[in-house]
Amino acid sequence: MQLTLTSKIRLYPTTEQARQFEQVTVEYQRVCNLVSRWEFEKRFKVNQKIFQKELYHQIRAESSLNSLMVQSTYRTVEARYKTVKQQLFQHPYHFQDKNTGKRYRCNRDLGWLRRPIKFRRPQADYVRNLNYSFVKQGTLISINVLGQRIKVQFNDQYTQNWFTHDAKLGTAKLIQSSGHWFLHIPVTMEVADWEKSTNRHIVGIDRGLRQIMTIYDEHGRTKFFNGKRLAYQRHKYAYLRQKLQTAGTKSAKHHLKCLGQRENRWINDVNHCLSKTLVDYYGPNTLFVIENLQDVTFERKRADKSVTHDLHSWSFFNLANKLIYKAHEQGAEVLTVSATYTSQRCPRCGQIRKDSRNHELHRYHCPYCGFTTNDDRIAAMNLYDLGKQYLSGNEQPKFELTNVND
């Protein structure tokens, strides 16, 4: 199978080259905003041919971007609108009729946008071998700027093993972050396929706040990854953020921005370490089973303010994404299943009771068979059972409430 990862290459331009990078990214940003307004006014009924006919020559006459980069602006804008369209679809509009009290759900599309998408960050997209390439036996990157092409030193020590002869490099993105220049290059490579018939391990993974991950495997082994330190750090960042927002000074706003970046880097590192440790331990031919938390709500009516912050700031999606691509890299697979009843079902007798779980004591006790264990471990065991069902031929394993006997 093919796996696509993004290599973030640090560039080391001279002072003059950095000035040229700034010029080309600002100009590319300006043209993208122009194309975005044009597409919005056309009510998104456009394509590459219409852009070529109506806007391309106008931009070429007034912009210093070369022909290929002008065409790339349309693809950049189109990709951004597709992303927003998907986000709108995933977050429908909910409203309640005041007369009847009935709740309704309405799917949203791009027609809900009140104004065109605005590109607020300078950037530039580069097509492989046409706008950027590796030269001098891979020691320099040749890249287009306004009116010329320059050669820049770079550092890819963490991802250099991706650049093999079989790898395919896609359209790169030039950005500036914290005063440094980076070139993000998507790399598509061939990795070993995971097969059901050769699978050796099944691992159920429950994600949460108290325990970042609770895992259960085919040998009955359970491992808890405690989230106490992570929770302390999140509360610390939330406290500092509140103080800085209250101050409202120019210096406080600068520190607030740096604080957010520092927090995101720390969380990313934690999730990288967790997912890498798990995948390296079990290796290839492993099926990891996780819950689909996309449509799960974590609202609590009488929850403390700090608990509410934890529920909305926890990076479930980030951890799942890292686990998926690291598993594919090793020849393993990640199965995402419905979260329905995974914390209420007894893995021993199969009975489902909501009141069997004690949230305060973090304990699960089945009144039918007497099975008692940690409540996070219950979810991991049930996810392991769903993994077994999947390997047995059930393509969409899910627990139903039909087996409850009262």
Secondary structure, DSSP 8 states (H G I E B T S, - for coil): -EEEEEEEEEEE--HHHHHHHHHHHHHHHHHHHHHHHHHHHTTT---HHHHIIIIIHHHHHH--S-HHHHHHHHHHHHHHHHHHHHHHHHS-EEEE-TTT--EEEE---GGG-SS-----S--EEE-BTTTEEEETTTTEEEEEETTEEEEEEEE-TTTGGG--TT-EE--EEEEEETTEEEEEEEEEEE-----GGG--EEEEEEE-SSEEEEEEETT--EEEEE-HHHHHHHHHHHHHHHHHHHH--HHHHHHHHHHHHHHHHHHHHHHHHHHHHHHHHH-SSEEEEEEE-TT-----TT--HHHHHHHHH--HHHHHHHHHHHHHHHT-EEEEEE-TTTTTB-TTT--B-GGGEETTTTEEE-TTT--EEEHHHHHHHHHHHHHHHHHTT-SS----GGG---
